[in-house]
Amino acid sequence: MGLREYIIRRLILLIPVVLGVVILIFALIQVVPPERRVFVYLSGNVRELNPTIIKHFIHMYGLDQPVWVQFTSYLNQLIHGNLGYSEYTGPVLENLLRRAPATIEIVIYSAPLIILIGIWAGINAAVKRDKPFDHVSRVLSVLGTSMPSFFFGIALSAIFIATLKWTGVGRLSVSLDSQLSTLRRLGQWYDYTNLITIDALLNGRIDYFIDALKHLALPVTVLVFINTATLVRVARSSMLEALSKTYVIAARAKGLSQKEVVYKHARRNALIPVVTLSGLIVGGMMTGLVITETVFVIPGLGSWAASAAQHFDVPVVVAYAMFSAVVFVLANLIVDILYAYIDPRIRLG
């Protein structure tokens, strides 16, 4: 089986997986009483409605119908992009699309650094085992995995925001953020992607680009330091295991150079667990960075979901769970494709 056929087969298998996720989430929703679930379909101050009106809406939207009837209606709503209405933040899908770019922008700058630094440091630590580079990488890995992200974020905020005044919280400086709505109204700013750094370049505003990068520097630093630590440890142990394999010993016996042995033979096999962990890390960041976004006051998916959980905002919590499930399903798909690329034998499975 070729790589193309393998990818097509994996895409087809996504359908039952996503359907299974929908069924699971729907089953969990049934724990919530209909009097609460009906808020998904209503807008405005629904808490002021009297019980008679609420019962009327429950019957109108079929929440008193058998489970299979409710599931059919629920699935139909999802297919049409209707994720419900939050009594606190308004239309759920609209809020999801508005907040996702803030999280995606952090991930775009963090993920490549985490993966590249983690693989490079882990492999070199294994190759230079028990040498100064290995000792330093292990110390930093232990420090990164044991340090709470909120503590590191607060420490960076105290140094670079409170003391040095190098940058601020949020996505932009207060002055530039207040000017942004004026630029939009005058037609001097177009939101092509809603990613400030990219839109700034497309609009020819270098000042906004630099300011947005400064605001991204601290949260990206926190994520890279914390997540790279775990990836380095996995890459190092995987590389050490690969270097002890028989085919590596045979390659050395044939007189191949250290560079050929490491990068041509051992590294590719050592990347399998690293790719798996990388997919989980990126998927986890895509579904919201609750602590990081809270510390640096970034209006992303994480802070939105955390606020919804505190208020028991059912529509938002359900939409966030659905979004998280889809992200991890896609992350696993990408990881499976990378498996097939790294190890061609997987294509025959």
C-alpha positions in Angstrom: 0.0 0.0 0.0 1.4 3.4 -1.0 1.5 6.5 1.1 -1.3 8.1 -0.9 -3.7 5.1 -0.3 -2.7 5.0 3.3 -3.7 8.7 3.8 -7.0 8.1 2.0 -7.8 5.2 4.2 -6.9 7.1 7.3 -9.2 10.0 6.2 -12.1 7.6 5.7 -11.5 6.1 9.1 -11.9 9.6 10.6 -15.6 9.6 9.9 -16.6 6.8 12.5 -14.1 8.2 15.0 -15.6 11.7 14.8 -19.1 10.2 15.0 -18.1 8.2 18.1 -16.8 11.4 19.7 -20.1 13.1 19.0 -22.1 10.2 20.5 -19.9 10.2 23.6 -20.3 14.0 24.1 -24.0 13.7 23.5 -24.3 10.9 26.1 -22.5 13.1 28.6 -24.9 16.0 27.8 -27.8 13.9 28.9 -26.6 14.1 32.4 -27.6 17.8 32.3 -31.3 18.3 32.9 -33.4 19.6 30.0 -34.1 22.8 32.0 -30.4 23.6 31.6 -29.8 22.3 28.2 -32.6 24.4 26.7 -30.4 27.5 27.3 -28.4 26.3 24.3 -31.2 27.3 22.0 -32.2 30.6 23.7 -30.7 34.0 23.7 -31.0 37.0 26.0 -31.5 36.9 29.8 -33.0 33.4 29.9 -32.8 33.2 33.7 -35.8 35.6 33.9 -38.1 33.1 32.1 -40.7 31.4 34.2 -40.9 27.6 34.4 -44.0 27.5 32.1 -42.1 29.2 29.2 -39.1 27.0 29.8 -41.2 23.9 29.5 -42.7 25.3 26.3 -39.2 25.7 24.8 -38.2 22.2 26.0 -41.1 20.7 24.1 -40.4 23.0 21.1 -36.8 21.8 20.7 -37.6 18.2 21.4 -35.7 17.9 24.6 -38.5 15.8 26.0 -38.4 13.4 23.1 -36.7 9.9 23.1 -32.9 9.9 23.1 -32.5 8.9 19.4 -34.8 11.7 18.3 -32.7 14.2 20.3 -29.5 12.8 18.9 -30.7 13.2 15.3 -31.7 16.8 16.0 -28.3 17.4 17.8 -26.4 15.9 14.9 -28.3 18.0 12.4 -27.5 21.2 14.4 -23.8 20.3 14.4 -23.7 19.7 10.7 -25.2 23.1 10.1 -22.7 24.7 12.4 -25.1 25.6 15.2 -23.2 25.2 18.4 -25.8 27.0 20.5 -26.0 30.3 22.3 -24.2 31.2 25.5 -26.1 33.4 28.0 -22.8 35.0 29.0 -20.9 35.5 25.7 -23.5 35.2 22.9 -23.4 32.9 19.9 -20.9 30.1 20.6 -19.6 29.6 17.1 -19.0 33.3 16.7 -17.0 33.4 19.9 -15.1 30.3 19.0 -14.0 31.8 15.7 -13.1 35.1 17.3 -11.0 33.6 20.1 -9.3 30.8 18.2 -6.8 33.1 16.3 -5.2 34.3 19.6 -4.5 30.7 20.6 -3.5 29.6 17.0 -1.0 32.5 16.8 0.8 31.4 20.0 0.9 27.8 18.7 2.3 28.9 15.3 5.3 30.5 17.0 5.7 27.9 19.8 5.3 24.5 18.1 8.1 24.7 15.6 10.5 25.9 18.3 9.4 23.1 20.7 9.8 20.4 18.1 13.0 21.6 16.5 14.8 22.4 19.8 13.5 19.2 21.4 14.6 16.9 18.7 18.0 18.6 18.2 18.8 18.8 21.9 17.5 15.2 22.7 19.5 13.6 19.8 22.7 15.5 20.6 22.4 14.7 24.3 22.2 11.0 23.4 25.1 11.2 21.0 27.2 13.1 23.6 26.1 10.9 26.5 27.6 11.8 29.9 29.4 14.8 28.4 28.8 18.5 29.4 26.0 19.0 26.8 24.2 16.0 28.0 24.4 17.1 31.7 23.2 20.6 30.9 20.3 19.3 28.8 19.2 16.9 31.6 19.3 19.6 34.2 17.2 22.0 32.0 14.8 19.1 31.2 14.3 18.4 34.9 13.9 22.1 35.6 11.4 22.5 32.8 9.2 19.5 33.7 9.1 20.3 37.4 8.5 24.1 37.2 4.8 25.1 37.1 3.9 27.1 34.0 2.0 29.7 36.0 5.1 30.3 38.3 7.4 30.7 35.3 4.9 33.0 33.6 4.4 35.2 36.7 8.2 35.4 37.1 8.7 36.5 33.5 5.8 39.0 33.9 7.4 40.4 37.1 10.8 40.9 35.3 9.8 42.0 31.8 6.4 43.6 32.3 6.4 45.0 35.9 10.0 45.9 36.3 11.6 46.5 32.8 8.4 47.7 31.2 9.6 45.9 28.0 6.1 44.8 27.0 2.6 44.4 28.4 -0.2 41.8 28.6 -2.7 41.0 25.9 -2.1 40.8 22.2 -1.2 44.5 21.6 -0.2 47.6 23.5 -3.2 49.6 24.8 -2.4 52.5 22.4 -2.2 50.4 19.3 -5.2 48.3 20.3 -7.3 51.4 20.6 -6.2 52.6 17.2 -7.0 49.3 15.5 -10.8 49.8 15.5 -10.3 53.2 13.9 -8.0 51.8 11.2 -10.6 49.1 10.5 -13.4 51.7 10.2 -11.3 53.8 7.8 -10.5 50.8 5.6 -6.8 51.0 6.5 -6.7 47.6 8.2 -8.1 44.3 6.8 -8.4 41.2 9.0 -7.2 38.6 6.5 -6.5 35.9 9.1 -7.2 37.5 12.5 -3.6 36.6 13.4 -2.2 40.0 14.3 1.4 39.4 13.3 0.4 38.0 9.9 -2.3 40.7 9.3 0.2 43.4 10.2 2.6 42.3 7.5 -0.2 42.0 5.0 -1.4 45.5 5.8 2.1 46.8 5.7 2.2 47.9 9.4 5.6 46.9 10.8 4.9 48.7 14.0 2.0 46.4 14.8 4.0 43.4 13.8 6.9 44.3 16.2 4.5 45.1 19.0 2.6 41.8 18.5 5.8 39.9 18.5 6.9 41.5 21.8 3.6 40.5 23.4 4.0 36.9 22.1 7.6 36.6 23.3 6.8 35.8 26.9 4.0 33.3 26.5 6.0 31.6 23.7 9.0 31.4 26.0 6.9 29.7 28.8 5.5 27.2 26.4 8.8 26.4 24.7 10.7 25.9 28.0 8.0 23.8 29.6 7.2 21.6 26.6 10.7 21.2 25.2 11.9 19.8 28.5 9.6 16.7 28.1 10.4 16.3 24.4 14.2 16.4 25.0 13.9 13.6 27.6 11.9 11.4 25.2 14.1 12.1 22.2 17.2 11.4 24.3 16.0 8.0 25.7 14.6 7.0 22.2 17.9 7.9 20.6 19.9 6.0 23.2 17.8 2.9 22.5 18.2 3.2 18.8 22.0 3.6 19.1 22.1 0.3 21.0 20.3 -1.7 18.2 22.0 -4.4 16.2 21.7 -2.6 12.9 23.6 0.4 14.3 26.3 -1.8 15.7 26.6 -3.4 12.2 26.7 0.0 10.6 29.6 1.0 12.8 31.4 -2.3 12.1 31.1 -1.5 8.3 33.2 1.6 8.9 30.5 4.2 8.5 31.2 7.6 10.0 29.5 8.7 13.2 27.4 11.2 11.2 26.1 8.6 8.9 25.3 6.2 11.7 23.4 8.8 13.7 21.6 10.8 11.1 21.0 8.1 8.4 20.3 5.0 10.5 19.5 5.7 14.1 17.7 9.1 14.1 14.8 8.1 11.8 13.8 5.1 14.1 14.3 7.3 17.2 11.7 9.8 15.9 8.7 7.5 16.2 7.9 8.2 19.9 9.1 11.8 19.5 6.5 12.4 16.7 3.8 10.9 19.0 4.6 13.2 21.8 4.9 16.2 19.5 1.4 15.5 18.2 0.0 15.4 21.7 1.8 18.7 22.7 0.6 20.6 19.6 -2.9 19.2 20.0 -2.9 20.2 23.7 -1.8 23.7 22.9 -4.4 24.1 20.1 -7.2 23.2 22.4 -6.4 26.1 24.7 -3.6 27.3 27.0 -5.6 28.0 30.1 -2.8 29.0 32.5 -0.6 30.8 29.9 -3.6 32.8 28.5 -4.8 33.7 32.0 -1.4 34.9 33.2 -0.7 37.0 30.1 -4.4 38.1 29.7 -4.7 36.7 26.2 -8.3 36.3 24.9 -7.9 32.8 23.5 -9.7 29.5 23.8 -8.2 28.5 27.1 -9.4 31.5 29.1 -12.8 31.3 27.3 -13.2 27.7 28.3 -12.0 28.2 31.9 -14.5 31.1 32.4 -17.3 28.9 30.9 -16.5 26.1 33.3 -16.7 28.4 36.3 -20.1 29.6 35.2 -21.3 26.1 34.2 -21.9 27.6 30.7 -23.1 24.3 29.0 -23.1 25.5 25.4 -19.5 26.7 25.6 -18.2 23.7 27.5 -19.8 21.3 25.0 -18.5 23.3 22.0 -15.0 23.4 23.6 -15.1 19.6 24.2 -16.2 19.0 20.6 -13.5 21.3 19.2 -10.8 19.6 21.4 -11.9 16.2 20.2 -11.7 17.2 16.5 -8.3 18.8 17.1 -6.8 15.6 18.7 -8.4 13.4 16.0 -6.7 15.5 13.3 -3.4 15.6 15.3 -3.5 11.8 15.5 -4.1 11.6 11.7 -1.1 13.8 11.1 1.0 11.7 13.4 -0.1 8.5 11.6 0.9 10.1 8.3 4.3 11.1 9.7 4.7 7.5 10.9 4.3 6.3 7.3 6.8 8.9 6.1 9.4 8.1 8.7 9.0 4.3 8.6 8.0 3.1 5.1 7.1 -0.3 6.5 4.0 1.2 8.0 2.6 1.8 4.5 2.1 -2.0 4.1 0.0 -2.2 7.3 
